[in-house]
């Protein structure tokens, strides 16, 4: 079965069954890099596949799915900022964030399946992600200040620091891809072959950098001390990852510059 077998016709019907669409999505799914964060790859992407099939078969556009995703995500963030922490608020916030994350995976799958991807859609997706990344940690700052009774209040620097780390990490990853695309580098560095043990170890080490795992931490919101300890550990892990990754990314940019200079010299010689 190909994409044309499930494409919507002029009457709005979709050929094939729902599971045909799910299987088609699974076959078209980009292969995950070795050691990629496991929740996003093995849970969120797979659940998103079922949501994408549902959305596609109902004729929803990718941008519409992005909008629904944003509605769930920002509802969870608003609830985090305005509600007092209890076990049930933590569950509600996690559910809203998790559904938003699933739909964030589904919008791209809908675009690939229907051939309706666009520059505008990619822009919208990145802008919504950037708002989410910063506002989530600012909402933690608000609820920590209002309800956690932290002493000393210097602990409030934790969500502020997390806001900075998350925003810089997201911007750097987007900038890496854009610079490599503009200057002729590979958008994604080929994975170095690894043994299974090394791949599993990398996945475990990257767990705190996985947004889906961070969402799970909000299930502990009803126990503020436990939540804040876990949240602080996640900040330390993400800050460490950013420092290590930044060294590699900077070396990648230096290598890209070297290649650009070499190509420039080669072109000058050929023209001369």
N, C-alpha and C positions, 0 to 999 in steps of 0.2 A: 504494500500500500504506500502511496506517495501523498505529498501534501495536496495535490489536486483531488485526491479521492475524498478528502474531508473538507475541502474548501466550500465556503458558503455560496449557494447559487443565488440567482436574482430574486428568488422567492423567499429567501431567508432560511431554507432548509439546509441541513448538513448531511452529506452522504456518510455512510458508515455508522458504527455504534460509538457510544461514549468511550468504551474501552479501546476501540480502534484508534481514537484520537489520542488517548493516553499513551498507547504503545508507540504511536508515531512521534509524540513528543519525546519519549524515552530514547528512541532511535536517533533523534535530531539533537539531543542534549550534548552540549560541549563537555568533553572529558575533563574531570577535575584533575588539577595538578597533584602530584604525589605529596602527601603530607598536608593537604589543604584542611582548613578547620572542619571537623567532622559534622557538627550540627548543621551548618549551612549546606553541606554537600549531601549528607545522608538522611537528613530529616527535612529541612526547610525546602530544599530543591525538589524532593520527591513529593511532598505534600503540595507544593506549589504547582507541580505537574497536573495534579487532579483538579486544582482550582483553575489552572489555565485551560484545561480541556473543557471544563464547565463554561468558562467565560467565552471561549472561542465559539462553542456550539450555540451560544445565545447571541452571538454577533456583537459582543462587547469589544470596543476598540482598546488597544493597549493603553492609551492615555486615560480612558475611563477606568480601567483596572488600577492604574497608578493613583487616580483620584480617590478611589475606594480604599486603597491601601493607606493613603495619607489620612483619610478620615478616621480609620481605626487607630493608626499610630498616634496622631495628635490628640485624639480623645484620651488615649492612655496617658499621654504626657500631661494633659490638663488635669486629669484625675489625680495624678501623682502630686501635682503642685497644690491642689485645692483640698484634697481629702486628708483627714488624719490617718496615720498608719494603723491598720488593723489587718488581721489575716485575710479577711474577705476583700479589702481594698487591694492588697498585694496580688490576690488571685485575679481580680478584675483587671488590674493594670497589666499583669503578665499576659492575660488572654488578649487584651486589645493590642498590645505590642506584638505578640506572637502572630496574630491574624494579619496585622499590618505587614509583618515581615514575610509571611507566606505570599501575600498578594504582591509584594514588592518583587518576589521571584517570578510570580506568574505573569506579570505584565510583559517582561522580555520574552517569555516563552510564547505568549500570544502573538507578539510581533513577529517572531521567527516563523511560527506556524502559518500565519496568514500572509507573510511577506509584506507586512505593513509597518516595518520599522522605519523610523525617520530621525533626522537630526533634531527636530523639535522635541520628539519623544525622549530621546536620549538626554537632551538638555533638561527637560522637565524632571526626569528621573534623578539626575544628579543634583539638581537644585533642592528637590524634596529631601533627598538623602542628607544633604548638607544642613538643612534646617533641623531635621530629626536628630542628627548627631550632636549638635550643640544644645538644642533645647532640652533634650532628655536629661543631660547632666545639670543644666541650670534648674530644672524642676526638682532634681535631687537636692540641690543647694537650698531651694525654697523650703522643702519639707524638712530638711535637716535643721535649718535655722528655726522653723516654727515649732517642731515637735520632738526633736531628738535630745534637746538639752545638753549639747556637747560642751564639755569643759576640758581644756580651754577652747574658746571659739576659733582658735587657729585651725582646728580640725575641719572648719568650713572651707579651708584651702583645698581639701581633697576633691570635692566636686568641681571646684574652679580649675584645678589642675587637670582633672579628667576632661573637662571641656576643651582645654587647650590641646591636650594630647590627641584627643579624638579628631578635632578639627584639622590639626596639622597632618595627622596620619592620612586622613581622607584626601586632603588637598595634594599631598605629596604623591600618593598613588595615582591620582588623576593626572597630575602634572607629568609624572614619569611616562605614562602611556602617550600623552599628547606630544611630548618632546620627541619620543622615539618615533611616533607616527609622522610628525612634521619633518624630522631630519633623517628619515630613512632607516631608523633602527628597528629592531624587532619589537613589537608591542609587548610581547611576553617573552621573557628569557627562557630558553629551553631548559627543561628540568634535567638536573644531573641524575643519572641512574643511582638509585639507592637500594639498599637492602630493605626487606620488609620491616625489620626491627627499627631501622633508622626512620623509615616513613611513619611508623606508628608513634615513635617517640616525638617526631616533629608535630604530628597531629595533636598529641596530648599537650605539648608545650604551647601550641597555638590556641588551645581552648579558651583562655581568658580574652583573646582578641576576637572571638566569634560573637557577633552581635546577638545571635540566638541564645547563646549561653548566658550572656549578660542579662537578657530578658528574664531568664530563670531565677536570677538573683532576687528579683522583685517579689518572688513568692515568699521571701523571708522578711518582707517589709513589716509584718506584724511583730517581729522581734528586732527592734531597731539596732541593738548592739550587734547581733549576728549579721544583719544586713550590712551595717556600715563596715564591719571587719572584712566581710567578703568583698564589698565594693572597693575598699582600700587596697586589698590584695590584687584585685583586677586592675586598678590604676597602676600599681607598681609594675605588674606584668606587662601592661600595655606601654608604659613609659620605657621599660627596658627593651621591648621589641622595637619601638620606634627608634631608639638610639642605635641598636644593632642594624636595623634595616636601613637607616639613613646612611650609615657608612657604605653599605653595599650599593644603595641607590646613587650616591655621589660618585663611587667608582664607575658605575655604569655610565653616568653622564660624562665622566672623563674619558672613558673608552669610546663613547659616541663622538666626542669632540676629536679624538685622535683619528677615528675613521673618517670624519668629515674633512679634516685637514689633509689626510692622505688622498681622498677622492678629489679634493680641490687641486692638489699638486699634480695629480695624474691628468686631470682635465686641462690644466694649463700647459702641460708638456705636449698633450695630444693636439691642442689648438695651436701651439707654437710650432 
